[in-house]
Amino acid sequence: MFNLKKFELSFPSVAIVILNFNGRNYLEQFLPSVLASTYANKKIIVADNSSVDDSIAFLEKNFTDVEIILLKKNFGFAGGYNEALKNVKADYYILLNSDVEVTANWIEDLITLMESDNQIAACQPKILSYTNKKLFEHAGACGGWVDTLGYMFARGRIFDVCENDNGQYNNTSKIFWATGAALCIKAEKFNEMLGFDAYLFAHMEEIDLCWRLQRKGYKIYCCSSSVVYHVGGGTLHKTNSRKTYLNFRNNLIILFKNFSFAETLWKIPLRILMDWLFAFKSLLQGDAPSFLAIIKAHGSVIKWIFTHKKSQRLPSIKLNKLQGVYKGSLVWDYFIKKKRVFSEIMQSNK
């Protein structure tokens, strides 16, 4: 007689972990698509970051097949996942935002890619906009890249310009970072790297993790045949001064953490100067909250320099030696040369 349970267990185990904070409406809207996923050996977990809405009561009443992990306080994205995953046993973690709609076979394609090479530590699906499903979504698009000065962008998204998806990036490709909106990662690799840097709280923690993984010799990929749709900005809108603060603070911190010593000597001062130029531009345009957020971010970076403790020894590797790195300046190409799409910028990446 055919043993369905034995058949299911022949697949690597996958834990889909959704970190929730006051996201009851998103859970109601998008959790059904996740539950409909056809991958055999999966479990779905909602880790609640101490919500004050009725998220937990709603889950307990309407989604009894979903496991719930209750966190004692709001640890943020980075710390929240670190705490939650201590209690999760699986071969693979898929960290999924609550505002994501998934499609058929999205897990199967990710796991097939990951199983093809033990050196692949993490990957992401193609991320399209939920509100305009022909458009790439800001948070990751079709795989994250970085320029030589540490500015992050993606295939299909340069700064705030998102391209239409015309199949131009429908190839499985090595990338620099995989988005935390839908991050598939081997559990052993996540644990080997001690998870996310909880100090970052939220924003860019997945970039730091992927950078550290590359420094250990692992690979990061985008699996474009796997597709999900992301609302984006569900917790903090892009114009929120708190988000501005976290982005500028965390970007500098991960550069300090991961640049080689030689790169730090000249790239960090240049990045600080460019941040200040942006801050004063914001002030002149009447955006005082952004100006103050950037100043506060730099103050926090100074504090971090004197208080942080190194927890891992990783190989010092120049950024340009890693995959998914644009060797030119994204700022120069975008603002001076007026290049707006990934393919235009890549024409000069030798």
C-alpha positions in Angstrom: 0.0 0.0 0.0 1.3 3.5 -0.9 2.5 5.3 2.2 1.8 9.0 1.8 3.6 10.1 5.0 6.7 8.3 4.0 6.5 9.8 0.5 6.2 13.3 2.0 9.2 12.8 4.3 11.4 11.9 1.3 11.4 15.6 0.5 13.6 18.0 2.6 11.6 19.5 5.4 10.6 23.1 5.0 9.4 25.5 7.7 7.7 28.6 6.3 8.0 31.1 9.1 5.9 34.3 9.0 7.0 37.0 11.5 3.9 38.9 12.5 3.4 42.2 14.3 -0.1 43.6 14.4 -0.7 42.1 10.9 -4.1 40.4 11.4 -5.4 41.8 8.1 -2.5 40.6 6.1 -2.7 37.1 7.7 -6.4 37.0 6.8 -5.7 38.1 3.2 -2.5 36.1 2.3 -2.2 33.1 4.6 -4.7 31.1 2.5 -2.3 31.2 -0.5 0.5 29.9 1.7 -1.6 27.1 3.1 -2.5 26.1 -0.5 1.2 25.5 -1.3 1.6 22.0 -2.8 5.1 21.2 -1.4 4.7 17.9 0.5 7.0 18.1 3.5 6.2 21.6 4.9 4.9 23.3 8.0 3.7 26.8 8.4 4.5 28.8 11.5 3.5 32.3 12.6 6.0 33.8 15.0 4.3 36.7 16.8 6.4 39.7 17.8 4.2 40.6 20.8 1.3 42.0 18.7 -1.4 44.1 20.5 -4.1 43.4 17.9 -6.2 40.2 17.7 -3.8 38.3 15.4 -3.4 35.3 17.7 -7.1 34.9 18.5 -7.8 35.1 14.8 -5.2 32.5 14.0 -6.4 30.1 16.7 -10.0 30.4 15.5 -9.5 30.3 11.7 -6.1 28.6 11.0 -5.8 25.6 13.3 -3.1 24.0 11.1 -0.7 26.9 11.6 1.8 26.6 14.4 2.2 29.7 16.6 5.3 30.9 18.4 4.7 33.7 20.9 7.6 36.0 21.5 7.8 37.9 24.8 8.4 41.3 23.2 8.9 42.9 19.8 12.4 41.9 18.9 12.2 43.5 15.4 12.7 41.6 12.2 16.2 40.4 12.9 15.9 39.5 16.5 12.4 38.2 16.1 13.5 35.6 13.6 16.5 34.7 15.6 14.4 34.0 18.6 11.6 32.2 16.7 14.0 29.9 14.8 15.6 28.6 18.0 12.3 26.6 18.3 12.1 25.4 14.7 13.5 22.2 13.3 13.7 21.8 9.5 16.1 21.4 6.7 15.1 24.7 5.2 13.7 27.9 6.5 11.6 30.1 4.3 11.2 33.5 6.0 8.1 35.1 4.5 6.6 38.5 5.0 2.9 38.5 6.1 2.0 40.7 3.1 3.1 38.2 0.4 0.9 36.2 -1.9 2.5 33.0 -3.3 1.9 31.1 -6.5 1.8 27.5 -7.5 5.1 25.5 -7.1 6.9 28.4 -5.6 8.5 26.2 -2.9 9.3 23.3 -5.3 11.4 25.5 -7.6 13.3 27.0 -4.7 14.1 23.7 -3.1 15.1 22.1 -6.4 17.7 24.9 -6.9 19.0 24.7 -3.3 19.4 20.9 -3.5 21.4 21.1 -6.7 24.5 22.6 -5.0 25.4 22.3 -1.3 27.3 25.6 -1.6 24.1 27.5 -2.3 23.2 28.8 1.2 20.2 31.0 0.3 18.0 32.1 -2.5 14.9 34.1 -3.3 12.0 34.0 -5.7 11.1 36.7 -8.2 9.3 39.4 -6.3 6.6 41.3 -8.1 4.2 44.0 -6.9 0.9 42.8 -5.5 -0.8 46.0 -6.6 0.7 45.9 -10.2 1.6 42.3 -11.0 3.6 43.3 -14.1 5.9 45.4 -12.1 8.9 44.3 -10.0 8.6 45.1 -6.3 11.1 47.3 -4.5 12.1 44.8 -1.8 14.4 42.5 -3.8 12.8 42.5 -7.2 14.7 39.7 -9.1 17.8 39.5 -6.9 19.9 41.9 -4.9 23.1 43.5 -6.1 25.6 46.0 -4.6 27.9 48.6 -6.2 31.5 49.1 -5.2 30.6 51.8 -2.6 28.0 49.6 -0.9 24.8 51.0 -2.5 22.2 48.3 -2.7 20.0 47.7 -5.8 18.4 44.8 -7.6 17.7 43.3 -11.0 14.5 45.2 -11.9 14.9 48.0 -9.3 17.3 50.9 -9.2 16.8 53.2 -6.2 13.0 53.8 -6.4 12.6 53.0 -10.1 11.0 49.5 -10.6 10.9 48.0 -14.1 8.1 46.1 -15.8 8.6 42.4 -15.8 9.0 41.4 -19.4 10.8 38.2 -18.7 14.2 39.9 -19.0 15.5 38.3 -15.8 13.9 34.9 -16.1 17.2 33.1 -15.6 18.5 31.5 -12.4 21.3 33.8 -11.4 23.9 34.3 -8.8 23.2 37.5 -6.8 24.8 39.4 -3.9 21.8 39.4 -1.5 18.4 37.7 -1.3 15.5 39.6 0.1 14.1 39.0 3.6 10.6 39.3 2.2 10.8 35.7 0.9 14.2 34.3 2.0 14.8 30.6 1.5 17.9 29.5 3.5 19.4 26.2 4.6 18.8 25.9 8.3 22.4 24.7 9.0 23.8 27.7 7.2 21.6 30.2 9.1 22.7 28.6 12.4 26.3 28.5 11.3 26.3 32.2 10.8 24.5 32.8 14.1 21.5 34.1 12.3 20.8 37.8 11.7 22.6 40.6 13.5 19.9 41.5 16.0 21.4 44.9 16.6 20.1 45.9 13.2 16.5 45.4 14.4 15.0 45.8 10.9 16.1 46.7 7.3 19.2 45.3 5.6 19.8 42.5 8.1 19.4 40.0 5.2 22.0 41.8 3.2 24.5 41.6 6.1 23.7 37.9 6.4 24.2 37.2 2.7 27.4 39.2 2.7 28.7 37.1 5.6 27.7 33.9 3.9 29.6 34.9 0.8 32.7 35.7 2.9 32.4 32.1 4.1 32.4 30.8 0.5 28.7 30.2 0.1 26.5 31.2 -2.9 23.3 33.3 -3.1 20.9 32.9 -5.9 17.6 34.2 -7.4 15.2 31.5 -8.7 13.1 33.4 -11.2 10.8 30.5 -11.9 9.4 30.9 -8.4 7.1 33.9 -8.2 5.5 35.8 -5.3 3.6 39.1 -5.0 4.6 41.5 -2.3 2.5 44.5 -1.0 5.6 46.2 0.6 5.7 48.9 3.2 3.3 47.1 5.5 5.2 48.0 8.7 7.0 51.2 7.8 6.3 53.2 4.7 9.4 54.3 2.7 8.8 58.0 3.6 8.7 57.2 7.3 11.6 58.9 9.2 12.1 55.8 11.4 12.7 53.8 8.2 15.1 56.5 6.9 17.0 56.3 10.2 17.3 52.5 10.1 18.3 52.3 6.4 21.1 54.9 6.8 22.3 53.5 10.2 22.2 49.9 9.1 23.8 50.5 5.7 26.9 52.1 7.3 27.1 49.4 10.0 27.1 46.5 7.5 29.8 48.3 5.5 31.9 48.7 8.7 31.4 45.0 9.4 32.1 43.6 6.0 34.5 45.9 4.0 38.1 44.9 4.1 40.3 47.2 6.1 41.7 48.9 3.0 38.2 49.5 1.7 37.1 51.0 5.0 39.8 53.6 4.9 38.5 55.4 1.8 35.0 54.1 1.1 33.4 54.8 4.5 34.5 58.5 4.5 33.1 58.9 1.0 29.8 57.2 1.9 29.5 59.5 5.0 30.1 62.5 2.8 27.4 61.3 0.3 25.0 60.7 3.2 25.5 64.3 4.4 25.0 65.7 0.9 21.7 63.8 0.7 20.7 65.0 4.2 21.2 68.7 3.3 19.4 68.2 0.0 16.5 66.8 1.9 16.6 69.8 4.3 16.6 72.3 1.4 13.6 70.5 -0.1 11.7 71.0 3.1 12.1 67.4 4.4 13.5 68.2 7.9 12.5 64.7 9.3 14.8 62.9 6.8 17.6 65.3 7.6 17.3 64.7 11.3 16.9 60.9 10.8 20.2 60.8 8.9 22.1 62.8 11.5 20.7 60.6 14.2 21.7 57.5 12.2 25.3 58.7 12.0 25.3 59.3 15.7 24.1 55.8 16.3 26.8 54.4 14.1 29.5 56.2 16.2 28.0 54.6 19.3 27.9 51.2 17.7 31.6 51.5 16.7 32.6 51.9 20.4 30.1 49.4 21.9 29.7 46.5 19.5 31.3 43.1 20.1 32.6 41.0 17.2 31.1 37.5 17.5 32.6 35.8 14.4 35.9 35.7 12.6 35.3 35.7 8.9 37.7 35.9 5.9 38.5 39.5 4.9 37.5 39.6 1.2 37.4 42.7 -1.0 33.8 43.4 -2.1 34.7 43.2 -5.8 35.8 39.6 -5.4 32.3 38.5 -4.5 29.3 37.7 -6.8 26.5 40.2 -7.5 28.8 43.2 -7.3 28.7 46.1 -9.8 32.3 47.5 -10.0 31.2 51.0 -10.9 29.2 53.7 -9.0 25.4 53.3 -9.0 25.0 56.9 -7.9 27.1 58.2 -10.9 25.3 56.0 -13.4 21.8 56.9 -12.1 22.1 60.6 -11.3 24.7 61.7 -13.9 24.4 59.2 -16.7 20.7 58.9 -16.2 20.7 55.1 -16.4 17.5 53.8 -14.9 17.4 50.0 -15.5 19.6 47.2 -14.4 20.6 46.1 -18.0 21.9 49.6 -18.8 24.1 49.7 -15.8 25.4 46.2 -16.4 26.7 47.1 -19.8 29.9 48.6 -18.2 30.4 45.9 -15.5 33.6 44.3 -16.7 
